[in-house]
Structure formats: structure tokens, C-alpha cells
């Protein structure tokens, strides 16, 4: 049996796969098992922030794997403490909890917010407001926090304590806040929801409301973090400092990581046994993340992300079949006529690895992608769109 046949026989069918078996890659270029070449503007849904097999990242990971590959969280790890120090220093936040994914990071954020409120106000102040079209993960609780009805099926009973309001409607959010509200949870750009960018005034108004009511502001940066928007974290575009920030995806550079970061007033809320995970703070993963963070936190690197994003938007808007582009940094949603999923399949057939979000084509290219590679990606997309007329 080949790779596809084994997959279909032995792996649960939880993903709608493209008909490609990738074998190797370098930078923004990947090759399948037949040797076909692709430009990848999906980067593993924003995970391969430095592209495939960055040499410095691979060396950092390999060196650590040859030193000590795992240890229990009962012991101290230099790789984890170094990463935590860097994250706190760069953000102004106070402490970090490590996990393995964005969903785990958001689970930690939810628990942290509810425990803070329980410790200070007692039981009953535990509801969290999130936004319609949000996406916060696939565990039962993070699905419950996700503001898309399509996800609220099959797995009953869902976790109680979440309410949903339309994005960019401050009056609706303000009216939803009550004496049971402990937190508001947002993505500054809704990735899975369609690359919807929140208004600056709206986010700032939420921040002020939360401060005035001692309600915690959680910003889910699983997709917008790690330099994706041209800032180290997306909330920086809005001139705020959230109480809790979650990150994952691109921070690990290709290995599984999730982080939940909190501000000063929350730094001592969690205590031993209130949260944990066996593989959180894995030293190999943290070694890779340290390398990624050192590289992407450089101001010149972040400026280059915005420059590439501006260039890509300009090239996309020159295409006759592109209706609009939603973009922040290198987080891009492309509005087109036609079925986005069908067009994505045709792009893949023509050598462009691209993904979708709702009814838009979505690009999350490696932050290290070159202008020539962006040109090639746009050329392939143009060809597919013209053939679809």
C-alpha cells in the first residue's frame, strides 16, 4: 500500500485531505512523493513560521535531542525557563504556562480566568463572552468557547458558561456583560472565521470596559502570534496589554507548543495540581521555540513581514478575479467568486499549497518567503482563477 492507502485504512478520517503526500521541503518550497514541486503559502496552517527545515532551527532541535529529549515537569528545565523569560521580557507579561497546542493554551486561559474570579468573588462569576465566528480549539471546552454554531453538535453536553456577541459591535458586548462575567475572549484577527480583522477602537473599548469591571481580557494569539501580523503579537497593533495571551502554531517553528501568558495580577493564581500536561515545556520543543523567538522578535525581521504582506496584497489586488484582500502582516484572506475549497484544490493541482477560511482563500506563508516565491504563488493563483471563469 502507498501512503494514501495506508492513511485511508488506518487513520481516523478527521481531516479532509488534499490528494498530496508531502515528502520533503526547504523554505517555502515542498516536494511530494512523486517529486512534484509546490510553493507553500499555508506553512502547516501558520506553524512553519521559518519555512521548512530552517538550518538554525533544525540544529537547535537536533542538539537538544542529543542532550536530553524529555524530562518530567517535576524538574527545572533551562530551555523552558529561558523561553519563558524571553516571552515575558518581550511582552511585559509576568508568567507563562506551557502546553502542546493552541487548544491547550486556551483551556489554560479559561481555567485561569475562572479561578481568578472564584478566588476573588466566589462561585458564580464564571461566564466568558466570546465573539461570533471565533475559533478557539477542538476540545469540548474550547469548542464551547467557539462562536460558530456548526461546531456545537455531536459532542453533547458542551461546557456551559460561554456567551457570544457579534464582532465589532461594542454595544452588543457591553449589554452582554453582567455580574456573572469573568472574562472576554477575542482574536484580533479571526483566522478560521474568515480572516476578519477587528476594529482598533472596538478592541480598545473592550480593554477599557474590562479594566473598569475587573473582567479579564483574553487575547487568543494562536494564529496571529509569533510575528504573523508584522508585530510579535497581534494585540500590539491595538495599543493594549491583555490580562492573558495565548500562543501556539508559529512559535514552535514546526514542533507542538502552546503557551498561556498572564499579567502581574494573575501570576500566582495557579498552583501545583491546578493545571499541567506531561509534554508541556518539552526541552526539544522549547529549544526550537527559543531559536524561532530570537529570530522573529528582531525589529528588522518584523518589518520585513509587513513589507512582504504589503507587496503580496498589491500583487493580489492586481488580479482581475480578486474582489478584495483582508490582511494584517502575512495573514491574508482573499475574497473571490466561486467556491474557495474547490479553487484551493485546483491551486494544489497546479503547485500551490493554499488553504481556506469560510468563503475566502487563506494565505499564511512562511515569514521567510521571498518576493520571487510570492510572485510565483500569485501567478499560479491567477492561472487557476482565470480557468475558473
C-alpha positions as CSV (number, residue, x, y, z in Angstrom):
1,X,0.0,0.0,0.0
2,X,1.1,3.5,-0.7
3,X,0.9,6.4,1.8
4,X,-2.6,7.4,0.8
5,X,-3.9,3.9,1.0
6,X,-2.4,3.3,4.5
7,X,-3.8,6.6,5.7
8,X,-7.3,5.8,4.5
9,X,-7.1,2.3,6.0
10,X,-5.5,3.1,9.4
11,X,-6.1,6.8,10.3
12,X,-9.4,8.1,11.5
13,X,-11.0,10.3,8.8
14,X,-10.9,13.6,10.8
15,X,-9.4,15.7,8.1
16,X,-10.5,16.4,4.5
17,X,-7.1,15.9,2.9
18,X,-5.8,17.3,-0.4
19,X,-4.6,14.5,-2.7
20,X,-0.9,15.1,-1.9
21,X,1.6,13.2,0.1
22,X,4.4,15.6,1.0
23,X,7.9,14.1,1.4
24,X,10.4,17.0,1.9
25,X,10.7,20.8,1.9
26,X,13.0,23.7,2.2
27,X,11.9,27.3,3.0
28,X,8.6,27.9,1.2
29,X,9.1,25.0,-1.3
30,X,7.8,21.5,-0.8
31,X,8.0,18.3,-2.8
32,X,5.6,15.3,-2.8
33,X,6.5,11.6,-3.1
34,X,6.5,11.8,-6.8
35,X,8.9,14.7,-6.9
36,X,6.4,17.4,-7.8
37,X,7.3,20.9,-6.6
38,X,4.9,23.2,-4.7
39,X,5.0,26.7,-3.4
40,X,3.6,26.5,0.1
41,X,1.7,29.6,1.3
42,X,-0.1,27.6,4.1
43,X,3.0,26.7,6.2
44,X,1.2,24.0,8.0
45,X,-1.6,26.4,8.9
46,X,0.8,29.0,10.1
47,X,3.1,26.6,12.0
48,X,6.3,26.6,9.8
49,X,7.0,30.3,10.6
50,X,10.6,30.0,9.3
51,X,9.6,27.7,6.5
52,X,10.6,24.0,6.1
53,X,13.8,22.9,7.7
54,X,15.5,26.2,8.6
55,X,19.0,25.2,9.3
56,X,19.5,27.1,12.6
57,X,16.2,25.7,13.9
58,X,17.0,22.2,12.9
59,X,20.4,22.4,14.6
60,X,18.9,23.7,17.8
61,X,16.3,20.9,17.8
62,X,18.9,18.2,16.9
63,X,21.4,19.4,19.5
64,X,18.8,19.3,22.2
65,X,17.5,15.9,21.2
66,X,21.0,14.6,21.6
67,X,21.3,16.2,25.0
68,X,18.1,15.4,26.8
69,X,14.8,14.9,24.9
70,X,12.3,15.0,27.7
71,X,12.0,15.5,31.4
72,X,9.2,15.5,33.9
73,X,7.8,18.9,34.9
74,X,8.9,17.9,38.4
75,X,12.3,19.1,37.4
76,X,13.6,22.5,36.2
77,X,14.5,23.0,32.5
78,X,16.8,25.6,31.2
79,X,15.2,25.6,27.8
80,X,11.7,26.3,29.3
81,X,12.9,28.9,31.7
82,X,14.9,30.7,29.0
83,X,11.8,30.7,26.7
84,X,9.6,31.9,29.5
85,X,12.0,34.8,30.3
86,X,12.1,35.9,26.7
87,X,8.3,35.8,26.3
88,X,7.8,37.8,29.5
89,X,10.5,40.3,28.7
90,X,9.3,40.9,25.2
91,X,5.6,41.2,26.1
92,X,5.6,42.8,29.5
93,X,3.5,39.9,30.9
94,X,4.5,38.2,34.1
95,X,4.3,34.4,33.8
96,X,3.9,31.6,31.3
97,X,2.3,28.1,31.4
98,X,3.5,25.7,28.6
99,X,1.3,23.2,26.8
100,X,1.3,21.4,23.4
101,X,-1.3,23.2,21.3
102,X,-3.5,26.3,20.9
103,X,-6.5,24.5,22.3
104,X,-4.5,23.5,25.4
105,X,-3.3,27.1,25.8
106,X,-6.9,28.3,25.6
107,X,-8.0,25.7,28.1
108,X,-5.4,27.1,30.5
109,X,-6.6,30.6,29.9
110,X,-10.2,29.7,30.6
111,X,-9.2,27.9,33.8
112,X,-7.0,30.8,34.9
113,X,-9.8,33.3,34.3
114,X,-12.3,31.3,36.2
115,X,-10.0,30.6,39.1
116,X,-9.1,34.2,39.5
117,X,-12.7,35.2,39.7
118,X,-13.5,32.3,42.0
119,X,-10.7,33.2,44.4
120,X,-11.7,36.9,44.5
121,X,-15.5,36.8,44.1
122,X,-16.6,33.3,44.9
123,X,-18.6,30.8,42.9
124,X,-21.0,32.0,40.2
125,X,-18.8,34.6,38.4
126,X,-17.6,32.3,35.7
127,X,-19.1,33.3,32.4
128,X,-16.9,34.2,29.4
129,X,-18.0,36.2,26.4
130,X,-16.5,35.4,23.0
131,X,-17.3,36.6,19.5
132,X,-19.3,35.1,16.7
133,X,-17.1,33.5,14.1
134,X,-14.4,32.9,16.6
135,X,-12.4,29.7,16.8
136,X,-10.6,28.6,20.0
137,X,-9.9,24.9,19.6
138,X,-11.4,21.4,19.3
139,X,-11.6,20.2,22.8
140,X,-15.1,20.1,24.3
141,X,-14.5,23.3,26.3
142,X,-12.7,25.2,23.5
143,X,-15.4,24.2,21.1
144,X,-17.9,25.5,23.6
145,X,-16.0,28.8,23.6
146,X,-16.0,28.9,19.8
147,X,-18.7,31.2,18.4
148,X,-19.7,29.1,15.4
149,X,-22.9,27.1,15.7
150,X,-21.6,24.5,13.2
151,X,-19.2,23.2,15.8
152,X,-21.8,22.8,18.5
153,X,-23.1,19.4,17.6
154,X,-22.5,15.7,18.2
155,X,-20.4,16.0,21.4
156,X,-23.2,16.9,23.9
157,X,-23.2,18.0,26.6
158,X,-21.0,21.0,25.9
159,X,-19.3,23.0,28.6
160,X,-21.6,25.7,30.0
161,X,-20.6,29.3,30.7
162,X,-20.0,30.9,27.3
163,X,-21.9,33.7,25.5
164,X,-21.4,35.0,22.0
165,X,-21.8,38.5,20.5
166,X,-21.1,39.9,17.0
167,X,-17.6,41.2,16.4
168,X,-17.0,45.0,16.1
169,X,-20.3,45.7,17.9
170,X,-19.3,47.2,21.2
171,X,-22.9,47.9,22.4
172,X,-23.8,44.2,22.0
173,X,-20.8,43.2,24.1
174,X,-21.4,45.8,26.7
175,X,-25.0,44.7,27.0
176,X,-23.9,41.1,27.4
177,X,-21.6,41.8,30.3
178,X,-23.3,41.0,33.7
179,X,-22.3,40.2,37.3
180,X,-21.6,36.7,36.2
181,X,-19.0,37.7,33.6
182,X,-15.4,36.9,34.4
183,X,-13.7,37.4,31.1
184,X,-13.9,38.4,27.4
185,X,-12.0,36.3,24.9
186,X,-11.2,37.5,21.4
187,X,-8.9,37.0,18.4
188,X,-7.8,40.4,17.0
189,X,-8.0,38.7,13.6
190,X,-10.4,35.8,13.3
191,X,-8.4,33.3,11.3
192,X,-10.7,30.3,10.9
193,X,-13.7,32.7,10.9
194,X,-12.7,34.2,7.6
195,X,-9.7,36.4,8.3
196,X,-11.9,39.1,9.9
197,X,-9.8,42.0,11.4
198,X,-11.3,43.7,14.5
199,X,-11.5,47.5,14.6
200,X,-8.9,49.2,16.7
201,X,-11.5,51.4,18.5
202,X,-13.6,48.3,19.3
203,X,-10.7,46.4,20.9
204,X,-9.6,49.4,22.9
205,X,-13.2,49.9,24.1
206,X,-13.3,46.2,25.2
207,X,-10.0,46.7,27.1
208,X,-11.2,49.8,28.9
209,X,-14.5,48.1,29.8
210,X,-12.7,45.0,31.2
211,X,-10.4,47.2,33.3
212,X,-13.3,49.1,34.8
213,X,-15.2,45.9,35.8
214,X,-12.2,43.7,36.8
215,X,-13.1,41.4,33.9
216,X,-10.2,39.7,32.3
217,X,-9.3,40.3,28.7
218,X,-8.0,37.1,27.0
219,X,-6.5,37.5,23.5
220,X,-6.2,34.3,21.6
221,X,-3.0,34.7,19.5
222,X,-2.7,31.1,18.4
223,X,-2.7,32.2,14.7
224,X,-1.9,35.9,15.0
225,X,1.1,35.5,17.3
226,X,4.8,34.8,16.6
227,X,5.3,37.6,14.1
228,X,2.4,36.6,11.8
229,X,0.9,40.1,11.7
230,X,4.2,42.1,11.5
231,X,4.2,42.5,15.2
232,X,5.4,39.9,17.6
233,X,1.8,39.6,18.8
234,X,-1.3,40.9,17.1
235,X,-2.6,42.8,20.1
236,X,0.3,45.2,19.7
237,X,-1.4,46.8,16.7
238,X,-4.2,47.9,19.1
239,X,-2.2,49.7,21.8
240,X,-3.4,47.4,24.6
241,X,-1.9,44.8,27.0
242,X,-4.3,41.9,27.7
243,X,-4.5,40.1,31.0
244,X,-4.0,36.8,29.3
245,X,-2.4,36.0,25.9
246,X,-2.3,32.5,24.3
247,X,0.0,31.5,21.5
248,X,1.0,28.3,19.7
249,X,1.5,27.4,16.0
250,X,4.4,29.5,14.6
251,X,6.1,29.8,17.9
252,X,7.4,26.2,17.8
253,X,8.5,26.5,14.2
254,X,7.2,23.1,13.4
255,X,7.0,21.3,16.8
256,X,3.9,21.3,19.0
257,X,3.8,24.1,21.6
258,X,1.1,26.1,23.3
259,X,1.7,28.9,25.8
260,X,-0.7,30.8,28.1
261,X,0.8,34.0,29.3
262,X,-0.6,36.2,32.1
263,X,-0.1,39.7,33.6
264,X,1.1,40.6,37.1
265,X,-2.3,40.3,38.9
266,X,-2.7,36.7,37.7
267,X,0.8,35.4,38.2
268,X,0.1,33.5,41.4
269,X,-3.5,32.3,40.7
270,X,-2.5,28.8,39.5
271,X,-0.8,26.5,42.0
272,X,0.6,22.9,41.8
273,X,-2.1,20.4,40.6
274,X,-4.4,23.1,39.2
275,X,-3.1,22.6,35.7
276,X,-0.5,20.5,33.9
277,X,0.4,18.3,30.9
278,X,3.1,15.7,30.5
279,X,4.7,17.0,27.4
280,X,4.4,20.8,28.2
281,X,7.8,22.6,28.3
282,X,9.4,19.7,26.4
283,X,13.1,20.7,26.1
284,X,13.4,19.8,22.4
285,X,10.3,21.9,21.6
286,X,11.5,24.7,23.7
287,X,14.9,24.7,22.1
288,X,13.2,25.1,18.7
289,X,10.9,27.9,20.1
290,X,13.9,29.7,21.6
291,X,15.5,29.8,18.2
292,X,12.3,31.0,16.5
293,X,11.7,33.7,19.1
294,X,15.2,35.0,18.8
295,X,14.8,35.4,15.1
296,X,11.3,36.7,14.8
297,X,11.5,39.2,17.6
298,X,14.1,41.3,15.7
299,X,12.5,44.6,14.6
300,X,14.0,44.3,11.1
301,X,12.6,40.8,10.7
302,X,9.1,42.0,11.8
303,X,9.4,45.0,9.4
304,X,10.1,42.6,6.6
305,X,6.9,40.6,7.4
306,X,4.9,43.8,6.9
307,X,6.8,44.7,3.7
308,X,6.1,41.3,2.2
309,X,2.5,41.5,3.3
310,X,2.1,44.9,1.6
311,X,3.7,43.6,-1.5
312,X,1.6,40.4,-1.6
313,X,-1.6,42.4,-1.1
314,X,-0.7,44.8,-4.0
315,X,0.0,41.8,-6.3
316,X,-3.2,40.1,-5.4
317,X,-5.3,43.2,-5.9
318,X,-3.9,43.5,-9.4
319,X,-5.7,40.2,-10.3
320,X,-9.0,40.7,-12.1
321,X,-10.7,37.9,-10.3
322,X,-9.8,39.0,-6.7
323,X,-12.6,41.0,-5.2
324,X,-10.9,42.1,-2.0
325,X,-8.0,41.2,0.3
326,X,-8.2,41.1,4.1
327,X,-4.7,41.4,5.5
328,X,-2.6,42.0,8.6
329,X,1.1,41.3,8.0
330,X,1.3,37.9,6.3
331,X,-2.1,36.8,7.5
332,X,-4.2,37.1,4.3
333,X,-7.8,36.4,3.3
334,X,-8.6,36.6,-0.5
335,X,-12.2,37.2,-1.5
336,X,-13.1,35.6,-4.8
337,X,-16.1,34.5,-6.8
338,X,-16.6,30.8,-6.7
339,X,-16.2,28.0,-4.2
340,X,-13.0,28.7,-2.2
341,X,-12.5,25.0,-1.4
342,X,-12.8,23.9,-5.0
343,X,-10.4,26.7,-6.0
344,X,-7.9,25.6,-3.3
345,X,-7.9,22.0,-4.7
346,X,-7.2,23.4,-8.2
347,X,-4.4,25.5,-6.8
348,X,-2.8,22.4,-5.2
349,X,-3.1,20.6,-8.5
350,X,-1.2,23.4,-10.1
351,X,1.6,23.5,-7.5
352,X,0.3,26.0,-4.9
353,X,-0.4,24.8,-1.4
354,X,-3.1,27.1,-0.1
355,X,-5.9,26.8,2.5
356,X,-9.4,28.3,3.1
357,X,-11.3,30.0,5.8
358,X,-15.1,30.2,5.4
359,X,-15.6,31.6,1.9
360,X,-12.1,33.1,1.4
361,X,-8.8,31.7,0.2
362,X,-6.3,32.0,3.0
363,X,-2.6,32.5,2.8
364,X,-0.3,32.1,5.9
365,X,3.1,31.9,4.1
366,X,6.4,31.3,5.9
367,X,7.6,34.6,7.3
368,X,10.8,34.0,5.4
369,X,9.2,33.6,2.0
370,X,10.9,35.6,-0.8
371,X,9.4,38.1,-3.2
372,X,10.1,35.7,-6.1
373,X,8.2,32.9,-4.3
374,X,5.3,35.3,-3.6
375,X,5.3,36.2,-7.3
376,X,5.2,32.5,-8.2
377,X,2.3,31.9,-5.8
378,X,0.3,34.8,-7.2
379,X,0.9,33.6,-10.8
380,X,-0.4,30.2,-10.1
381,X,-3.5,31.6,-8.3
382,X,-4.1,33.9,-11.3
383,X,-3.9,31.0,-13.7
384,X,-6.4,29.0,-11.6
385,X,-8.8,31.9,-11.2
386,X,-8.8,32.6,-15.0
387,X,-9.5,28.9,-15.7
388,X,-12.4,29.1,-13.3
389,X,-14.2,31.9,-15.1
